[in-house]
Amino acid sequence: MSHILITTFGSRGDVQPYVALGLGLQQAGHRVTLITSPDLARGFVDYGVPIAPVPAPFMELASSPEARKAMAGGNSLGLMFKMMTMMQTFLEGQWAIAREGVDAVVFHPKSL
């Protein structure tokens, strides 16, 4: 039995296919851990794939007034700095979990 780490974030639509993949891998006899941000993890905890939420509330940031202003053509430097800081935290969390011993990593391109 292999331990497969799946790491993803983004919108619900970004995460849901990886949850389905995780379920299929579990049915094939593999041990699966899915990493995503806590704001997304809440929507998938009842699906049966073990989830390791890593602190990085991307959706919360994306819906903030600052993000809406940046998307409307405002100054996005502050938002980019927050996103970079959040991404660093997410990467460190992924690495900490991966170092516990996994046989394979499947990742969404957004999660680097």
Secondary structure as UniProt FT lines:
FT   STRAND          3..7
FT   HELIX           12..27
FT   TURN            28..29
FT   STRAND          31..36
FT   HELIX           38..41
FT   TURN            42..44
FT   HELIX           45..47
FT   STRAND          51..53
FT   HELIX           58..62
FT   HELIX           65..71
FT   TURN            72..73
FT   HELIX           77..98
FT   TURN            99..101
FT   STRAND          104..107
FT   HELIX           109..111
//
